[in-house]
């Protein structure tokens, strides 16, 4: 009787062991599968994070620069077939773009909003703003799909877009371009990475020293009248001698004169000897300088300035400041400009600017400044303490303050670098 019971017990224990083993195995496999699943999900998450980081890096690396003048109205059809309707059915404009970033840029949409009178450009009741999408063939409110990608390092990339000119069912849209130029259109360029680059058109005229539309050529000369008069310099045949503080030996030459010559400017009404000033190279003796500071001699300085901008402008006011060190200053104001052999005085008010001279693009002129006794200081007259010579450095400015409109349309100001005024103890 006991043997069958023992055998049955052993069989049941074996079955239980097998079932227990299967349960443990299933738990192990479940845990392993869970670990594999979690690991895969974590890997996918890390890959997504890296992609997002890369995307963010690429987004931050996008940098588009709009080249001057920003927009250009096409007066003839572009070479690509997309613009075959330009000038007849469409007003076509070209945007010149440079990619200065580290990645290629895909342009997805362009927005244009115009200000001013109603219905002028992209303003109500016309579409405001105008929304331009890429198309393979020319269409109203569209830009050329073939132009929408800008490669890394590509400069002067042309993006052509079309606005309706003579299309049934569409109002004529011509972007306002006033004269003088001031911004009336805002253009926003959206990219596939979510960046937006904006600029205004027309671009306003800006002048910031040598990088703007006023550039000092580095040529400067000085004249003086009174106790010391530059017409008495020996090089001009004058009676001045080195013993009396006259040391210039450069001979005279008619306007315009090179740097190695003295120069006679006439017609400077109200200044010099009956409107005549003799300009010599930019250095004087300390005796002349002290006489200027004391008010016995009047000093004038001219700078040759070049209009390097894209438009004409009218300098009507300005100032000059030269410094040795500390309280040693030579200050003055613009008395006028000498342009194409004629003098135009500076302005003291808008009503006195009738004779103001407009300076054409790519031409040069003389900006003439008068040193003022009331603002000039010389704390340490030369020579002193063993100092026998010194260089006065500084800058000058010009502006069209009196000729700009009440809204400051066309206003500019420029800083001009000065090569320096050399002071020496004697000849």
C-alpha positions as CSV (number, residue, x, y, z in Angstrom):
1,X,0.0,0.0,0.0
2,X,2.8,2.4,0.8
3,X,4.7,1.9,-2.5
4,X,1.9,3.2,-4.8
5,X,1.5,6.2,-2.5
6,X,5.2,7.0,-2.6
7,X,5.3,6.6,-6.4
8,X,2.3,9.0,-6.8
9,X,3.8,11.6,-4.5
10,X,7.0,11.5,-6.5
11,X,5.2,12.0,-9.8
12,X,3.3,15.0,-8.5
13,X,6.5,16.5,-7.2
14,X,8.1,16.2,-10.6
15,X,5.2,17.8,-12.3
16,X,5.3,20.7,-9.8
17,X,9.0,21.1,-10.4
18,X,8.4,21.3,-14.2
19,X,5.6,23.8,-13.8
20,X,7.7,25.9,-11.4
21,X,10.5,25.9,-13.8
22,X,8.3,27.0,-16.6
23,X,6.9,29.8,-14.5
24,X,10.4,31.0,-13.6
25,X,11.5,30.7,-17.2
26,X,8.5,32.8,-18.3
27,X,9.3,35.4,-15.7
28,X,12.9,35.5,-16.9
29,X,11.9,35.8,-20.5
30,X,9.3,38.5,-19.7
31,X,11.9,40.5,-17.8
32,X,14.4,40.0,-20.6
33,X,11.8,41.1,-23.2
34,X,11.0,44.1,-21.0
35,X,14.6,45.1,-20.7
36,X,15.1,44.7,-24.5
37,X,11.9,46.8,-25.1
38,X,13.0,49.5,-22.7
39,X,16.5,49.5,-24.1
40,X,15.1,49.9,-27.7
41,X,12.8,52.7,-26.5
42,X,15.7,54.4,-24.8
43,X,17.9,54.1,-27.9
44,X,15.1,55.6,-30.0
45,X,14.7,58.4,-27.5
46,X,18.5,59.1,-27.6
47,X,18.4,59.1,-31.4
48,X,15.5,61.5,-31.3
49,X,17.3,63.7,-28.8
50,X,20.4,63.7,-31.0
51,X,18.3,64.5,-34.1
52,X,16.7,67.4,-32.3
53,X,20.0,68.7,-31.1
54,X,21.3,68.5,-34.6
55,X,18.2,70.2,-35.9
56,X,18.6,72.9,-33.3
57,X,22.2,73.3,-34.2
58,X,21.4,73.6,-37.9
59,X,18.6,76.0,-37.1
60,X,21.0,78.2,-35.2
61,X,23.5,77.9,-38.0
62,X,21.2,79.4,-40.5
63,X,22.2,83.0,-41.5
64,X,20.9,84.8,-44.5
65,X,22.1,88.3,-45.4
66,X,20.2,90.5,-47.8
67,X,22.6,92.3,-50.2
68,X,22.1,96.0,-51.0
69,X,19.8,97.4,-52.4
70,X,17.6,94.6,-51.1
71,X,15.0,94.5,-53.9
72,X,15.4,95.2,-57.6
73,X,12.4,95.7,-59.9
74,X,13.1,93.6,-63.1
75,X,12.7,95.7,-66.3
76,X,13.2,92.6,-68.5
77,X,12.3,88.9,-68.2
78,X,14.9,86.9,-66.4
79,X,16.8,84.1,-68.2
80,X,14.7,81.3,-66.5
81,X,11.4,80.3,-68.1
82,X,9.6,80.9,-64.8
83,X,9.7,84.6,-65.3
84,X,8.4,84.7,-68.9
85,X,5.4,86.9,-67.8
86,X,7.6,89.5,-66.1
87,X,7.0,93.2,-67.2
88,X,3.8,92.2,-69.1
89,X,1.5,90.3,-66.6
90,X,3.6,90.6,-63.5
91,X,5.7,93.0,-61.5
92,X,8.8,90.8,-60.9
93,X,11.3,91.6,-58.2
94,X,14.7,90.1,-57.4
95,X,16.0,89.6,-53.9
96,X,19.8,89.2,-53.7
97,X,20.7,86.9,-50.8
98,X,24.0,85.6,-49.4
99,X,24.2,82.5,-47.1
100,X,26.8,83.3,-44.5
101,X,25.8,80.4,-42.2
102,X,27.1,76.9,-41.9
103,X,24.1,75.0,-43.5
104,X,22.1,75.2,-46.6
105,X,18.8,77.1,-46.3
106,X,15.4,76.2,-47.8
107,X,13.1,79.2,-48.2
108,X,9.5,78.1,-47.7
109,X,7.5,81.4,-47.7
110,X,8.0,85.1,-48.2
111,X,5.8,87.8,-46.5
112,X,5.6,91.4,-47.7
113,X,3.9,94.2,-45.8
114,X,3.7,97.8,-47.1
115,X,3.0,101.0,-45.3
116,X,1.7,104.3,-46.6
117,X,-1.4,105.1,-48.5
118,X,-4.2,102.5,-48.7
119,X,-3.8,100.2,-51.6
120,X,-0.1,101.0,-52.1
121,X,1.8,97.8,-52.6
122,X,1.0,95.0,-50.1
123,X,-1.5,97.0,-48.0
124,X,-5.3,97.1,-47.7
125,X,-7.4,96.7,-49.8
126,X,-4.7,94.7,-51.6
127,X,-3.6,91.5,-49.8
128,X,-1.9,92.7,-46.6
129,X,0.5,91.2,-46.1
130,X,1.3,89.6,-49.5
131,X,2.1,85.9,-48.9
132,X,4.3,84.3,-51.5
133,X,4.7,80.5,-51.9
134,X,7.1,78.6,-54.2
135,X,5.8,77.5,-57.6
136,X,7.3,75.7,-60.6
137,X,5.7,78.1,-63.1
138,X,5.1,81.8,-62.7
139,X,2.0,82.8,-60.8
140,X,0.7,85.8,-58.8
141,X,2.0,86.1,-55.3
142,X,4.6,83.4,-55.8
143,X,8.4,83.0,-56.1
144,X,10.5,80.7,-58.2
145,X,10.8,77.2,-56.7
146,X,14.1,76.7,-58.4
147,X,15.5,79.6,-56.3
148,X,14.3,78.5,-52.9
149,X,17.4,76.6,-51.8
150,X,20.5,78.7,-50.9
151,X,23.7,76.6,-50.6
152,X,26.2,77.2,-47.8
153,X,28.6,80.0,-48.7
154,X,26.6,81.1,-51.7
155,X,26.6,84.8,-52.3
156,X,24.3,87.0,-54.5
157,X,21.7,84.3,-54.8
158,X,18.8,85.6,-56.7
159,X,15.2,84.9,-55.6
160,X,12.7,86.1,-58.1
161,X,9.0,86.7,-57.1
162,X,6.0,87.9,-59.0
163,X,3.2,90.3,-58.0
164,X,0.2,90.9,-60.4
165,X,0.6,93.7,-62.9
166,X,-2.0,93.1,-65.5
167,X,-4.0,90.0,-64.6
168,X,-7.8,89.6,-64.7
169,X,-9.2,89.4,-61.2
170,X,-6.1,90.7,-59.5
171,X,-5.3,94.3,-58.4
172,X,-2.0,95.7,-59.7
173,X,0.6,95.5,-56.9
174,X,3.7,97.7,-57.2
175,X,5.8,98.0,-54.1
176,X,6.3,101.7,-53.0
177,X,9.8,103.1,-53.7
178,X,9.7,106.8,-52.6
179,X,12.3,109.4,-53.4
180,X,14.2,110.2,-51.2
181,X,14.4,106.5,-50.2
182,X,13.0,105.5,-46.9
183,X,11.5,102.1,-45.8
184,X,7.9,101.5,-46.8
185,X,8.1,97.7,-47.2
186,X,8.9,95.0,-44.7
187,X,10.0,91.6,-46.2
188,X,10.2,88.5,-44.1
189,X,11.7,85.3,-45.4
190,X,10.7,82.1,-43.6
191,X,12.8,78.9,-43.8
192,X,12.1,75.2,-43.5
193,X,13.8,75.1,-40.1
194,X,11.5,77.8,-38.6
195,X,13.8,80.8,-38.8
196,X,12.6,84.2,-40.1
197,X,14.9,86.7,-41.7
198,X,13.6,90.2,-42.3
199,X,14.7,93.5,-43.9
200,X,13.1,96.7,-45.1
201,X,13.1,98.3,-48.5
202,X,14.1,100.7,-49.8
203,X,17.2,100.6,-47.8
204,X,17.8,103.9,-46.0
205,X,21.0,105.8,-46.7
206,X,23.4,105.2,-43.8
207,X,26.7,106.7,-43.0
208,X,29.0,105.4,-40.3
209,X,32.5,106.8,-40.8
210,X,34.6,105.0,-43.3
211,X,32.2,102.2,-43.8
212,X,29.4,104.6,-44.9
213,X,29.0,107.0,-47.7
214,X,31.5,109.6,-46.4
215,X,35.1,108.5,-46.4
216,X,38.1,110.7,-45.5
217,X,40.8,110.3,-48.1
218,X,43.5,111.0,-45.5
219,X,44.5,114.3,-47.2
220,X,44.3,117.3,-44.9
221,X,45.7,120.9,-45.1
222,X,45.8,123.9,-42.8
223,X,45.5,127.7,-43.4
224,X,45.8,130.7,-41.0
225,X,45.3,134.4,-41.1
226,X,45.9,137.2,-38.6
227,X,49.2,137.7,-36.7
228,X,50.4,134.6,-38.7
229,X,49.2,134.4,-42.3
230,X,49.9,131.3,-44.4
231,X,50.2,133.5,-47.5
232,X,53.6,134.6,-46.0
233,X,55.1,131.2,-46.1
234,X,58.4,131.1,-48.1
235,X,57.2,128.5,-50.5
236,X,54.5,130.9,-51.7
237,X,57.0,133.7,-52.2
238,X,56.0,135.3,-49.0
239,X,58.2,137.4,-46.7
240,X,58.0,135.0,-43.7
241,X,61.3,133.5,-42.4
242,X,62.1,130.5,-40.2
243,X,63.2,133.0,-37.5
244,X,59.6,134.3,-37.4
245,X,58.0,130.9,-37.5
246,X,57.4,130.4,-41.2
247,X,58.8,127.1,-42.4
248,X,56.7,125.8,-45.3
249,X,58.6,125.4,-48.5
250,X,56.0,123.7,-50.7
251,X,55.2,125.8,-53.9
252,X,51.7,126.8,-54.8
253,X,49.5,125.0,-57.3
254,X,46.0,125.8,-58.5
255,X,43.0,123.9,-57.2
256,X,43.0,121.0,-56.8
257,X,46.6,120.6,-55.6
258,X,48.5,117.5,-54.6
259,X,49.8,117.0,-51.1
260,X,53.3,118.3,-52.0
261,X,51.9,121.7,-52.9
262,X,50.3,124.7,-51.1
263,X,46.8,125.5,-52.4
264,X,45.0,128.8,-52.9
265,X,41.2,128.6,-52.4
266,X,39.1,131.7,-53.5
267,X,35.5,132.7,-53.1
268,X,35.3,131.7,-49.4
269,X,33.2,134.7,-48.6
270,X,33.6,136.1,-45.1
271,X,36.8,134.3,-44.3
272,X,40.5,134.9,-44.9
273,X,41.9,137.8,-46.9
274,X,38.8,138.9,-48.9
275,X,37.7,135.3,-49.3
276,X,41.1,133.9,-50.1
277,X,42.8,131.2,-47.9
278,X,46.2,129.6,-48.6
279,X,46.4,126.0,-47.4
280,X,49.7,124.3,-46.7
281,X,50.6,120.8,-45.5
282,X,49.2,120.0,-42.0
283,X,51.9,121.1,-39.6
284,X,52.7,124.4,-37.9
285,X,55.3,125.7,-35.4
286,X,54.4,126.0,-31.7
287,X,54.4,129.8,-32.1
288,X,51.6,129.6,-34.7
289,X,49.7,127.3,-32.5
290,X,50.0,129.5,-29.4
291,X,48.9,132.5,-31.4
292,X,45.8,130.5,-32.5
293,X,45.0,129.7,-28.9
294,X,45.5,133.3,-27.8
295,X,43.0,134.4,-30.5
296,X,45.6,136.5,-32.5
297,X,45.6,134.0,-35.4
298,X,42.6,132.3,-37.0
299,X,43.2,128.7,-38.2
300,X,41.3,126.7,-40.8
301,X,41.5,123.0,-41.7
302,X,40.2,121.2,-44.7
303,X,39.7,117.5,-45.2
304,X,39.2,115.8,-48.6
305,X,36.0,113.7,-48.3
306,X,34.8,111.2,-50.9
307,X,31.1,110.3,-51.3
308,X,31.4,106.5,-51.4
309,X,27.6,105.9,-51.1
310,X,24.9,105.1,-53.6
311,X,23.3,108.5,-53.6
312,X,24.0,112.2,-53.4
313,X,23.9,114.0,-50.1
314,X,24.3,117.6,-48.9
315,X,26.7,118.4,-46.0
316,X,25.5,121.5,-44.2
317,X,26.9,121.3,-40.7
318,X,29.7,119.6,-38.8
319,X,32.4,119.9,-36.2
320,X,36.1,119.0,-35.6
321,X,38.0,118.0,-32.5
322,X,41.8,117.5,-32.3
323,X,43.5,116.4,-29.1
324,X,47.1,116.2,-27.9
325,X,46.4,114.9,-24.4
326,X,44.5,116.0,-21.3
327,X,43.0,119.4,-21.7
328,X,44.8,120.2,-25.0
329,X,42.0,120.5,-27.6
330,X,41.5,122.3,-30.9
331,X,37.8,122.4,-31.6
332,X,35.9,124.0,-34.5
333,X,32.9,124.0,-36.8
334,X,32.2,123.4,-40.5
335,X,32.1,126.7,-42.4
336,X,31.3,125.1,-45.7
337,X,32.4,122.8,-48.5
338,X,34.6,123.5,-51.6
339,X,33.2,121.5,-54.5
340,X,34.2,121.6,-58.1
341,X,36.0,124.9,-57.6
342,X,33.2,126.7,-55.7
343,X,32.5,127.4,-52.1
344,X,29.1,126.6,-50.4
345,X,28.8,128.0,-46.9
346,X,27.4,125.8,-44.1
347,X,23.9,126.5,-42.7
348,X,22.9,128.1,-39.4
349,X,19.2,127.4,-40.0
350,X,17.0,125.8,-42.6
351,X,16.3,129.2,-44.2
352,X,20.0,129.8,-44.9
353,X,20.5,126.6,-46.9
354,X,19.4,127.8,-50.3
355,X,23.0,127.6,-51.6
356,X,23.8,124.2,-50.0
357,X,25.8,122.0,-52.4
358,X,24.7,118.4,-53.2
359,X,27.6,116.1,-53.5
360,X,27.3,113.5,-56.3
361,X,28.1,109.9,-55.8
362,X,31.8,108.9,-56.2
363,X,33.0,112.5,-56.2
364,X,35.2,114.3,-53.6
365,X,35.0,117.7,-51.9
366,X,36.8,119.8,-49.3
367,X,35.1,120.0,-45.9
368,X,36.5,123.3,-44.4
369,X,36.5,123.8,-40.6
370,X,37.3,126.9,-38.6
371,X,39.0,126.5,-35.2
372,X,37.0,128.3,-32.5
373,X,38.9,130.4,-29.9
374,X,36.1,129.9,-27.4
375,X,36.3,126.1,-27.3
376,X,40.0,125.7,-28.0
377,X,42.2,124.9,-24.9
378,X,45.9,124.4,-24.6
379,X,46.8,123.4,-21.0
380,X,50.4,122.9,-21.8
381,X,51.9,125.3,-24.4
382,X,54.7,123.9,-26.5
383,X,57.5,123.4,-26.1
384,X,57.4,122.5,-22.4
385,X,59.2,120.1,-20.1
386,X,61.6,119.0,-22.9
387,X,58.7,118.4,-25.3
388,X,59.6,120.0,-28.6
389,X,56.8,118.6,-30.8
390,X,53.4,116.9,-30.7
391,X,50.8,115.4,-32.9
392,X,47.1,116.4,-32.5
393,X,44.8,113.5,-33.4
394,X,41.0,113.4,-33.6
395,X,38.0,113.3,-35.9
396,X,35.5,115.5,-37.6
397,X,31.8,115.1,-38.5
398,X,29.4,116.2,-41.2
399,X,25.6,116.1,-41.3
400,X,22.7,117.3,-43.5
401,X,20.8,118.4,-40.4
402,X,19.5,121.6,-42.0
403,X,18.4,120.1,-45.3
404,X,16.7,116.9,-43.9
405,X,12.9,117.1,-43.7
406,X,11.0,117.4,-40.5
407,X,10.5,113.7,-40.4
408,X,14.3,113.3,-40.8
409,X,13.8,111.6,-44.1
410,X,17.2,111.4,-45.8
411,X,19.0,112.4,-42.6
412,X,22.6,111.3,-42.3
413,X,25.7,112.0,-40.2
414,X,29.3,110.8,-40.7
415,X,32.5,110.7,-38.7
416,X,35.7,111.4,-40.6
417,X,39.1,110.3,-39.4
418,X,41.9,112.9,-39.4
419,X,45.5,112.1,-40.3
420,X,46.8,114.5,-37.6
421,X,48.1,118.0,-37.1
422,X,51.8,118.1,-36.4
423,X,53.2,120.8,-34.0
424,X,56.9,121.5,-34.0
425,X,59.1,123.8,-32.0
426,X,60.7,125.4,-35.0
427,X,61.8,124.9,-38.5
